[in-house]
Amino acid sequence: MNYKFEGIVDGAGGSGVDHEGVLLAFADAALAIKDTVAEARAALRGAVGEEALSDAAAVIAGFDAITRVADGTGIPLEPPKAEASADWRASLGIDAYWTAKV
């Protein structure tokens, strides 16, 4: 499948990911620790089931933790990965994120 990451980054949708709306709502609520996290969790559970909800929570937690460790210690993106991802990082605006500057 050809996913459109722009829809995930800008929040406009249309990424091609199944259950995109409830996944994004859950990720946003979980990462921002919003008071809507219980509602978002229930909506995601209803859409994808308990096992997929657990998988989504694990991905969110893992990505957040790994990114925070890398950002906190100043680990740079390895040159081969930087080169291979340059085009899509530019198209998504990822290099403009504040964490890319620290």
Backbone as XML, in Angstrom:
<?xml version="1.0"?>
<chain id="A" units="angstrom">
  <residue number="1" name="MET">
    <atom name="N" x="0.838" y="-1.174" z="0.000"/>
    <atom name="CA" x="0.000" y="0.000" z="0.000"/>
    <atom name="C" x="0.883" y="1.237" z="0.000"/>
  </residue>
  <residue number="2" name="ASN">
    <atom name="N" x="0.417" y="2.283" z="-0.623"/>
    <atom name="CA" x="1.140" y="3.540" z="-0.688"/>
    <atom name="C" x="0.524" y="4.519" z="0.307"/>
  </residue>
  <residue number="3" name="TYR">
    <atom name="N" x="1.140" y="4.652" z="1.473"/>
    <atom name="CA" x="0.630" y="5.534" z="2.513"/>
    <atom name="C" x="1.043" y="6.977" z="2.238"/>
  </residue>
  <residue number="4" name="LYS">
    <atom name="N" x="0.218" y="7.897" z="2.673"/>
    <atom name="CA" x="0.483" y="9.327" z="2.508"/>
    <atom name="C" x="0.753" y="9.905" z="3.892"/>
  </residue>
  <residue number="5" name="PHE">
    <atom name="N" x="2.022" y="10.007" z="4.243"/>
    <atom name="CA" x="2.398" y="10.448" z="5.580"/>
    <atom name="C" x="2.002" y="11.890" z="5.858"/>
  </residue>
  <residue number="6" name="GLU">
    <atom name="N" x="1.819" y="12.700" z="4.827"/>
    <atom name="CA" x="1.410" y="14.086" z="5.034"/>
    <atom name="C" x="0.111" y="14.155" z="5.834"/>
  </residue>
  <residue number="7" name="GLY">
    <atom name="N" x="-0.786" y="13.226" z="5.582"/>
    <atom name="CA" x="-2.070" y="13.200" z="6.286"/>
    <atom name="C" x="-1.930" y="12.927" z="7.763"/>
  </residue>
  <residue number="8" name="ILE">
    <atom name="N" x="-0.873" y="12.250" z="8.136"/>
    <atom name="CA" x="-0.623" y="11.978" z="9.552"/>
    <atom name="C" x="0.034" y="13.191" z="10.200"/>
  </residue>
  <residue number="9" name="VAL">
    <atom name="N" x="1.019" y="13.762" z="9.521"/>
    <atom name="CA" x="1.770" y="14.878" z="10.084"/>
    <atom name="C" x="0.910" y="16.125" z="10.231"/>
  </residue>
  <residue number="10" name="ASP">
    <atom name="N" x="0.130" y="16.457" z="9.197"/>
    <atom name="CA" x="-0.647" y="17.699" z="9.272"/>
    <atom name="C" x="-2.027" y="17.511" z="9.892"/>
  </residue>
  <residue number="11" name="GLY">
    <atom name="N" x="-2.396" y="16.265" z="10.173"/>
    <atom name="CA" x="-3.673" y="15.994" z="10.819"/>
    <atom name="C" x="-4.867" y="16.061" z="9.895"/>
  </residue>
  <residue number="12" name="ALA">
    <atom name="N" x="-4.637" y="16.253" z="8.604"/>
    <atom name="CA" x="-5.731" y="16.383" z="7.649"/>
    <atom name="C" x="-6.337" y="15.037" z="7.272"/>
  </residue>
  <residue number="13" name="GLY">
    <atom name="N" x="-5.644" y="13.963" z="7.577"/>
    <atom name="CA" x="-6.148" y="12.638" z="7.246"/>
    <atom name="C" x="-5.824" y="12.251" z="5.815"/>
  </residue>
  <residue number="14" name="GLY">
    <atom name="N" x="-6.409" y="11.149" z="5.419"/>
    <atom name="CA" x="-6.181" y="10.654" z="4.065"/>
    <atom name="C" x="-4.867" y="9.917" z="3.894"/>
  </residue>
  <residue number="15" name="SER">
    <atom name="N" x="-4.324" y="9.378" z="4.994"/>
    <atom name="CA" x="-3.036" y="8.692" z="4.915"/>
    <atom name="C" x="-3.136" y="7.301" z="4.310"/>
  </residue>
  <residue number="16" name="GLY">
    <atom name="N" x="-4.331" y="6.727" z="4.347"/>
    <atom name="CA" x="-4.507" y="5.367" z="3.875"/>
    <atom name="C" x="-4.370" y="4.324" z="4.964"/>
  </residue>
  <residue number="17" name="VAL">
    <atom name="N" x="-4.113" y="4.751" z="6.184"/>
    <atom name="CA" x="-3.988" y="3.842" z="7.321"/>
    <atom name="C" x="-5.389" y="3.501" z="7.821"/>
  </residue>
  <residue number="18" name="ASP">
    <atom name="N" x="-5.674" y="2.221" z="7.978"/>
    <atom name="CA" x="-6.969" y="1.803" z="8.504"/>
    <atom name="C" x="-7.200" y="2.405" z="9.884"/>
  </residue>
  <residue number="19" name="HIS">
    <atom name="N" x="-8.414" y="2.849" z="10.127"/>
    <atom name="CA" x="-8.808" y="3.407" z="11.432"/>
    <atom name="C" x="-7.988" y="4.649" z="11.807"/>
  </residue>
  <residue number="20" name="GLU">
    <atom name="N" x="-7.579" y="5.374" z="10.792"/>
    <atom name="CA" x="-6.721" y="6.537" z="10.982"/>
    <atom name="C" x="-7.270" y="7.535" z="12.006"/>
  </residue>
  <residue number="21" name="GLY">
    <atom name="N" x="-8.523" y="7.862" z="11.926"/>
    <atom name="CA" x="-9.105" y="8.867" z="12.807"/>
    <atom name="C" x="-9.013" y="8.507" z="14.275"/>
  </residue>
  <residue number="22" name="VAL">
    <atom name="N" x="-9.394" y="7.281" z="14.601"/>
    <atom name="CA" x="-9.354" y="6.882" z="16.018"/>
    <atom name="C" x="-7.917" y="6.666" z="16.494"/>
  </residue>
  <residue number="23" name="LEU">
    <atom name="N" x="-7.036" y="6.237" z="15.603"/>
    <atom name="CA" x="-5.628" y="6.086" z="15.974"/>
    <atom name="C" x="-4.994" y="7.444" z="16.268"/>
  </residue>
  <residue number="24" name="LEU">
    <atom name="N" x="-5.250" y="8.420" z="15.401"/>
    <atom name="CA" x="-4.698" y="9.758" z="15.626"/>
    <atom name="C" x="-5.262" y="10.393" z="16.890"/>
  </residue>
  <residue number="25" name="ALA">
    <atom name="N" x="-6.554" y="10.222" z="17.108"/>
    <atom name="CA" x="-7.176" y="10.783" z="18.313"/>
    <atom name="C" x="-6.569" y="10.164" z="19.570"/>
  </residue>
  <residue number="26" name="PHE">
    <atom name="N" x="-6.340" y="8.859" z="19.542"/>
    <atom name="CA" x="-5.747" y="8.181" z="20.687"/>
    <atom name="C" x="-4.298" y="8.647" z="20.893"/>
  </residue>
  <residue number="27" name="ALA">
    <atom name="N" x="-3.521" y="8.706" z="19.822"/>
    <atom name="CA" x="-2.127" y="9.155" z="19.942"/>
    <atom name="C" x="-2.059" y="10.582" z="20.465"/>
  </residue>
  <residue number="28" name="ASP">
    <atom name="N" x="-2.885" y="11.466" z="19.926"/>
    <atom name="CA" x="-2.879" y="12.856" z="20.383"/>
    <atom name="C" x="-3.249" y="12.948" z="21.858"/>
  </residue>
  <residue number="29" name="ALA">
    <atom name="N" x="-4.287" y="12.236" z="22.252"/>
    <atom name="CA" x="-4.728" y="12.281" z="23.650"/>
    <atom name="C" x="-3.688" y="11.666" z="24.583"/>
  </residue>
  <residue number="30" name="ALA">
    <atom name="N" x="-3.089" y="10.556" z="24.166"/>
    <atom name="CA" x="-2.104" y="9.877" z="25.012"/>
    <atom name="C" x="-0.837" y="10.711" z="25.173"/>
  </residue>
  <residue number="31" name="LEU">
    <atom name="N" x="-0.354" y="11.296" z="24.100"/>
    <atom name="CA" x="0.888" y="12.067" z="24.183"/>
    <atom name="C" x="0.705" y="13.400" z="24.887"/>
  </residue>
  <residue number="32" name="ALA">
    <atom name="N" x="-0.463" y="13.989" z="24.769"/>
    <atom name="CA" x="-0.724" y="15.275" z="25.415"/>
    <atom name="C" x="-1.282" y="15.084" z="26.819"/>
  </residue>
  <residue number="33" name="ILE">
    <atom name="N" x="-1.533" y="13.843" z="27.179"/>
    <atom name="CA" x="-2.150" y="13.496" z="28.451"/>
    <atom name="C" x="-3.416" y="14.341" z="28.662"/>
  </residue>
  <residue number="34" name="LYS">
    <atom name="N" x="-4.243" y="14.308" z="27.650"/>
    <atom name="CA" x="-5.506" y="15.052" z="27.686"/>
    <atom name="C" x="-6.540" y="14.292" z="28.507"/>
  </residue>
  <residue number="35" name="ASP">
    <atom name="N" x="-7.544" y="15.001" z="28.956"/>
    <atom name="CA" x="-8.612" y="14.347" z="29.709"/>
    <atom name="C" x="-9.520" y="13.528" z="28.800"/>
  </residue>
  <residue number="36" name="THR">
    <atom name="N" x="-9.227" y="13.545" z="27.505"/>
    <atom name="CA" x="-10.007" y="12.758" z="26.542"/>
    <atom name="C" x="-9.379" y="11.392" z="26.268"/>
  </residue>
  <residue number="37" name="VAL">
    <atom name="N" x="-8.301" y="11.046" z="26.969"/>
    <atom name="CA" x="-7.610" y="9.799" z="26.664"/>
    <atom name="C" x="-8.498" y="8.579" z="26.913"/>
  </residue>
  <residue number="38" name="ALA">
    <atom name="N" x="-9.317" y="8.588" z="27.949"/>
    <atom name="CA" x="-10.201" y="7.440" z="28.215"/>
    <atom name="C" x="-11.217" y="7.272" z="27.090"/>
  </residue>
  <residue number="39" name="GLU">
    <atom name="N" x="-11.773" y="8.379" z="26.634"/>
    <atom name="CA" x="-12.730" y="8.337" z="25.520"/>
    <atom name="C" x="-12.057" y="7.865" z="24.236"/>
  </residue>
  <residue number="40" name="ALA">
    <atom name="N" x="-10.868" y="8.386" z="23.956"/>
    <atom name="CA" x="-10.123" y="7.992" z="22.760"/>
    <atom name="C" x="-9.742" y="6.514" z="22.819"/>
  </residue>
  <residue number="41" name="ARG">
    <atom name="N" x="-9.355" y="6.047" z="23.991"/>
    <atom name="CA" x="-9.007" y="4.636" z="24.189"/>
    <atom name="C" x="-10.216" y="3.746" z="23.922"/>
  </residue>
  <residue number="42" name="ALA">
    <atom name="N" x="-11.357" y="4.140" z="24.449"/>
    <atom name="CA" x="-12.577" y="3.352" z="24.247"/>
    <atom name="C" x="-12.975" y="3.318" z="22.773"/>
  </residue>
  <residue number="43" name="ALA">
    <atom name="N" x="-12.837" y="4.439" z="22.092"/>
    <atom name="CA" x="-13.170" y="4.491" z="20.665"/>
    <atom name="C" x="-12.238" y="3.592" z="19.857"/>
  </residue>
  <residue number="44" name="LEU">
    <atom name="N" x="-10.962" y="3.633" z="20.183"/>
    <atom name="CA" x="-10.002" y="2.789" z="19.473"/>
    <atom name="C" x="-10.257" y="1.321" z="19.776"/>
  </residue>
  <residue number="45" name="ARG">
    <atom name="N" x="-10.509" y="0.995" z="21.041"/>
    <atom name="CA" x="-10.813" y="-0.390" z="21.409"/>
    <atom name="C" x="-12.021" y="-0.894" z="20.625"/>
  </residue>
  <residue number="46" name="GLY">
    <atom name="N" x="-13.047" y="-0.068" z="20.502"/>
    <atom name="CA" x="-14.237" y="-0.451" z="19.756"/>
    <atom name="C" x="-13.972" y="-0.647" z="18.278"/>
  </residue>
  <residue number="47" name="ALA">
    <atom name="N" x="-13.028" y="0.108" z="17.738"/>
    <atom name="CA" x="-12.733" y="0.019" z="16.306"/>
    <atom name="C" x="-11.802" y="-1.136" z="15.955"/>
  </residue>
  <residue number="48" name="VAL">
    <atom name="N" x="-10.824" y="-1.401" z="16.822"/>
    <atom name="CA" x="-9.788" y="-2.372" z="16.448"/>
    <atom name="C" x="-9.643" y="-3.546" z="17.402"/>
  </residue>
  <residue number="49" name="GLY">
    <atom name="N" x="-10.257" y="-3.476" z="18.574"/>
    <atom name="CA" x="-10.154" y="-4.565" z="19.543"/>
    <atom name="C" x="-9.043" y="-4.333" z="20.548"/>
  </residue>
  <residue number="50" name="GLU">
    <atom name="N" x="-9.068" y="-5.176" z="21.574"/>
    <atom name="CA" x="-8.146" y="-5.029" z="22.708"/>
    <atom name="C" x="-6.683" y="-5.233" z="22.318"/>
  </residue>
  <residue number="51" name="GLU">
    <atom name="N" x="-6.405" y="-6.248" z="21.511"/>
    <atom name="CA" x="-5.014" y="-6.544" z="21.156"/>
    <atom name="C" x="-4.393" y="-5.414" z="20.342"/>
  </residue>
  <residue number="52" name="ALA">
    <atom name="N" x="-5.133" y="-4.898" z="19.359"/>
    <atom name="CA" x="-4.607" y="-3.801" z="18.545"/>
    <atom name="C" x="-4.491" y="-2.512" z="19.360"/>
  </residue>
  <residue number="53" name="LEU">
    <atom name="N" x="-5.395" y="-2.314" z="20.321"/>
    <atom name="CA" x="-5.277" y="-1.163" z="21.216"/>
    <atom name="C" x="-3.969" y="-1.251" z="21.997"/>
  </residue>
  <residue number="54" name="SER">
    <atom name="N" x="-3.658" y="-2.422" z="22.506"/>
    <atom name="CA" x="-2.401" y="-2.614" z="23.243"/>
    <atom name="C" x="-1.202" y="-2.363" z="22.342"/>
  </residue>
  <residue number="55" name="ASP">
    <atom name="N" x="-1.276" y="-2.838" z="21.104"/>
    <atom name="CA" x="-0.191" y="-2.600" z="20.148"/>
    <atom name="C" x="-0.006" y="-1.106" z="19.900"/>
  </residue>
  <residue number="56" name="ALA">
    <atom name="N" x="-1.120" y="-0.391" z="19.709"/>
    <atom name="CA" x="-1.041" y="1.053" z="19.461"/>
    <atom name="C" x="-0.423" y="1.767" z="20.651"/>
  </residue>
  <residue number="57" name="ALA">
    <atom name="N" x="-0.841" y="1.405" z="21.862"/>
    <atom name="CA" x="-0.292" y="2.029" z="23.062"/>
    <atom name="C" x="1.206" y="1.746" z="23.183"/>
  </residue>
  <residue number="58" name="ALA">
    <atom name="N" x="1.609" y="0.532" z="22.853"/>
    <atom name="CA" x="3.030" y="0.178" z="22.928"/>
    <atom name="C" x="3.856" y="0.961" z="21.910"/>
  </residue>
  <residue number="59" name="VAL">
    <atom name="N" x="3.325" y="1.129" z="20.711"/>
    <atom name="CA" x="4.041" y="1.893" z="19.682"/>
    <atom name="C" x="4.186" y="3.352" z="20.115"/>
  </residue>
  <residue number="60" name="ILE">
    <atom name="N" x="3.108" y="3.933" z="20.633"/>
    <atom name="CA" x="3.160" y="5.319" z="21.102"/>
    <atom name="C" x="4.201" y="5.463" z="22.213"/>
  </residue>
  <residue number="61" name="ALA">
    <atom name="N" x="4.147" y="4.594" z="23.186"/>
    <atom name="CA" x="5.077" y="4.667" z="24.316"/>
    <atom name="C" x="6.515" y="4.451" z="23.864"/>
  </residue>
  <residue number="62" name="GLY">
    <atom name="N" x="6.732" y="3.459" z="23.035"/>
    <atom name="CA" x="8.080" y="3.170" z="22.565"/>
    <atom name="C" x="8.654" y="4.305" z="21.736"/>
  </residue>
  <residue number="63" name="PHE">
    <atom name="N" x="7.869" y="4.809" z="20.810"/>
    <atom name="CA" x="8.350" y="5.899" z="19.962"/>
    <atom name="C" x="8.649" y="7.135" z="20.800"/>
  </residue>
  <residue number="64" name="ASP">
    <atom name="N" x="7.761" y="7.458" z="21.705"/>
    <atom name="CA" x="7.953" y="8.635" z="22.549"/>
    <atom name="C" x="9.209" y="8.478" z="23.404"/>
  </residue>
  <residue number="65" name="ALA">
    <atom name="N" x="9.386" y="7.311" z="23.991"/>
    <atom name="CA" x="10.545" y="7.093" z="24.857"/>
    <atom name="C" x="11.851" y="7.122" z="24.072"/>
  </residue>
  <residue number="66" name="ILE">
    <atom name="N" x="11.891" y="6.431" z="22.963"/>
    <atom name="CA" x="13.124" y="6.380" z="22.164"/>
    <atom name="C" x="13.485" y="7.765" z="21.651"/>
  </residue>
  <residue number="67" name="THR">
    <atom name="N" x="12.491" y="8.505" z="21.206"/>
    <atom name="CA" x="12.735" y="9.854" z="20.710"/>
    <atom name="C" x="13.241" y="10.759" z="21.824"/>
  </residue>
  <residue number="68" name="ARG">
    <atom name="N" x="12.654" y="10.637" z="23.009"/>
    <atom name="CA" x="13.091" y="11.471" z="24.133"/>
    <atom name="C" x="14.527" y="11.141" z="24.557"/>
  </residue>
  <residue number="69" name="VAL">
    <atom name="N" x="14.889" y="9.879" z="24.523"/>
    <atom name="CA" x="16.263" y="9.504" z="24.865"/>
    <atom name="C" x="17.223" y="10.088" z="23.829"/>
  </residue>
  <residue number="70" name="ALA">
    <atom name="N" x="16.891" y="9.934" z="22.559"/>
    <atom name="CA" x="17.757" y="10.468" z="21.502"/>
    <atom name="C" x="17.866" y="11.981" z="21.595"/>
  </residue>
  <residue number="71" name="ASP">
    <atom name="N" x="16.744" y="12.657" z="21.788"/>
    <atom name="CA" x="16.760" y="14.112" z="21.898"/>
    <atom name="C" x="17.527" y="14.562" z="23.136"/>
  </residue>
  <residue number="72" name="GLY">
    <atom name="N" x="17.292" y="13.894" z="24.244"/>
    <atom name="CA" x="17.922" y="14.281" z="25.500"/>
    <atom name="C" x="19.423" y="14.117" z="25.495"/>
  </residue>
  <residue number="73" name="THR">
    <atom name="N" x="19.897" y="13.112" z="24.805"/>
    <atom name="CA" x="21.334" y="12.867" z="24.769"/>
    <atom name="C" x="22.010" y="13.501" z="23.566"/>
  </residue>
  <residue number="74" name="GLY">
    <atom name="N" x="21.192" y="14.048" z="22.654"/>
    <atom name="CA" x="21.763" y="14.706" z="21.477"/>
    <atom name="C" x="22.235" y="13.750" z="20.399"/>
  </residue>
  <residue number="75" name="ILE">
    <atom name="N" x="21.687" y="12.548" z="20.387"/>
    <atom name="CA" x="22.087" y="11.565" z="19.381"/>
    <atom name="C" x="21.643" y="12.059" z="18.004"/>
  </residue>
  <residue number="76" name="PRO">
    <atom name="N" x="22.566" y="12.238" z="17.079"/>
    <atom name="CA" x="22.186" y="12.702" z="15.743"/>
    <atom name="C" x="21.658" y="11.551" z="14.882"/>
  </residue>
  <residue number="77" name="LEU">
    <atom name="N" x="20.927" y="11.917" z="13.866"/>
    <atom name="CA" x="20.479" y="10.942" z="12.878"/>
    <atom name="C" x="21.704" y="10.497" z="12.091"/>
  </residue>
  <residue number="78" name="GLU">
    <atom name="N" x="21.908" y="9.197" z="11.980"/>
    <atom name="CA" x="23.085" y="8.676" z="11.299"/>
    <atom name="C" x="23.106" y="9.144" z="9.844"/>
  </residue>
  <residue number="79" name="PRO">
    <atom name="N" x="24.294" y="9.482" z="9.296"/>
    <atom name="CA" x="24.394" y="10.000" z="7.932"/>
    <atom name="C" x="23.683" y="9.155" z="6.868"/>
  </residue>
  <residue number="80" name="PRO">
    <atom name="N" x="23.809" y="7.808" z="6.868"/>
    <atom name="CA" x="23.086" y="7.052" z="5.839"/>
    <atom name="C" x="21.564" y="7.187" z="5.960"/>
  </residue>
  <residue number="81" name="LYS">
    <atom name="N" x="21.062" y="7.233" z="7.217"/>
    <atom name="CA" x="19.627" y="7.397" z="7.421"/>
    <atom name="C" x="19.186" y="8.808" z="7.053"/>
  </residue>
  <residue number="82" name="ALA">
    <atom name="N" x="20.018" y="9.788" z="7.354"/>
    <atom name="CA" x="19.704" y="11.168" z="7.001"/>
    <atom name="C" x="19.609" y="11.317" z="5.487"/>
  </residue>
  <residue number="83" name="GLU">
    <atom name="N" x="20.545" y="10.711" z="4.781"/>
    <atom name="CA" x="20.541" y="10.795" z="3.322"/>
    <atom name="C" x="19.334" y="10.064" z="2.728"/>
  </residue>
  <residue number="84" name="ALA">
    <atom name="N" x="19.060" y="8.880" z="3.232"/>
    <atom name="CA" x="17.953" y="8.082" z="2.693"/>
    <atom name="C" x="16.586" y="8.706" z="2.962"/>
  </residue>
  <residue number="85" name="SER">
    <atom name="N" x="16.483" y="9.481" z="4.027"/>
    <atom name="CA" x="15.188" y="10.045" z="4.407"/>
    <atom name="C" x="15.064" y="11.536" z="4.089"/>
  </residue>
  <residue number="86" name="ALA">
    <atom name="N" x="16.056" y="12.133" z="3.482"/>
    <atom name="CA" x="16.073" y="13.586" z="3.262"/>
    <atom name="C" x="14.840" y="14.082" z="2.508"/>
  </residue>
  <residue number="87" name="ASP">
    <atom name="N" x="14.473" y="13.418" z="1.425"/>
    <atom name="CA" x="13.343" y="13.886" z="0.611"/>
    <atom name="C" x="12.039" y="13.859" z="1.378"/>
  </residue>
  <residue number="88" name="TRP">
    <atom name="N" x="11.738" y="12.736" z="2.033"/>
    <atom name="CA" x="10.444" y="12.675" z="2.716"/>
    <atom name="C" x="10.440" y="13.493" z="3.988"/>
  </residue>
  <residue number="89" name="ARG">
    <atom name="N" x="11.583" y="13.653" z="4.658"/>
    <atom name="CA" x="11.622" y="14.542" z="5.820"/>
    <atom name="C" x="11.344" y="15.978" z="5.401"/>
  </residue>
  <residue number="90" name="ALA">
    <atom name="N" x="11.907" y="16.389" z="4.266"/>
    <atom name="CA" x="11.666" y="17.747" z="3.753"/>
    <atom name="C" x="10.203" y="17.922" z="3.351"/>
  </residue>
  <residue number="91" name="SER">
    <atom name="N" x="9.639" y="16.931" z="2.680"/>
    <atom name="CA" x="8.248" y="17.069" z="2.228"/>
    <atom name="C" x="7.263" y="17.097" z="3.389"/>
  </residue>
  <residue number="92" name="LEU">
    <atom name="N" x="7.612" y="16.454" z="4.491"/>
    <atom name="CA" x="6.740" y="16.441" z="5.671"/>
    <atom name="C" x="7.048" y="17.567" z="6.651"/>
  </residue>
  <residue number="93" name="GLY">
    <atom name="N" x="8.154" y="18.260" z="6.447"/>
    <atom name="CA" x="8.526" y="19.351" z="7.338"/>
    <atom name="C" x="9.117" y="18.891" z="8.656"/>
  </residue>
  <residue number="94" name="ILE">
    <atom name="N" x="9.568" y="17.658" z="8.713"/>
    <atom name="CA" x="10.088" y="17.097" z="9.961"/>
    <atom name="C" x="11.332" y="17.835" z="10.456"/>
  </residue>
  <residue number="95" name="ASP">
    <atom name="N" x="12.154" y="18.305" z="9.552"/>
    <atom name="CA" x="13.376" y="19.001" z="9.966"/>
    <atom name="C" x="13.078" y="20.327" z="10.660"/>
  </residue>
  <residue number="96" name="ALA">
    <atom name="N" x="11.859" y="20.818" z="10.552"/>
    <atom name="CA" x="11.474" y="22.070" z="11.206"/>
    <atom name="C" x="10.991" y="21.847" z="12.641"/>
  </residue>
  <residue number="97" name="TYR">
    <atom name="N" x="10.805" y="20.598" z="13.050"/>
    <atom name="CA" x="10.376" y="20.325" z="14.425"/>
    <atom name="C" x="11.433" y="20.832" z="15.386"/>
  </residue>
  <residue number="98" name="TRP">
    <atom name="N" x="11.006" y="21.303" z="16.542"/>
    <atom name="CA" x="11.968" y="21.864" z="17.484"/>
    <atom name="C" x="13.005" y="20.847" z="17.904"/>
  </residue>
  <residue number="99" name="THR">
    <atom name="N" x="12.648" y="19.574" z="17.951"/>
    <atom name="CA" x="13.605" y="18.555" z="18.385"/>
    <atom name="C" x="14.698" y="18.324" z="17.354"/>
  </residue>
  <residue number="100" name="ALA">
    <atom name="N" x="14.455" y="18.693" z="16.111"/>
    <atom name="CA" x="15.473" y="18.542" z="15.079"/>
    <atom name="C" x="16.566" y="19.600" z="15.236"/>
  </residue>
  <residue number="101" name="LYS">
    <atom name="N" x="16.284" y="20.615" z="16.029"/>
    <atom name="CA" x="17.208" y="21.741" z="16.166"/>
    <atom name="C" x="18.058" y="21.667" z="17.422"/>
  </residue>
  <residue number="102" name="VAL">
    <atom name="N" x="17.798" y="20.682" z="18.281"/>
    <atom name="CA" x="18.548" y="20.615" z="19.543"/>
    <atom name="C" x="19.633" y="19.568" z="19.501"/>
  </residue>
</chain>
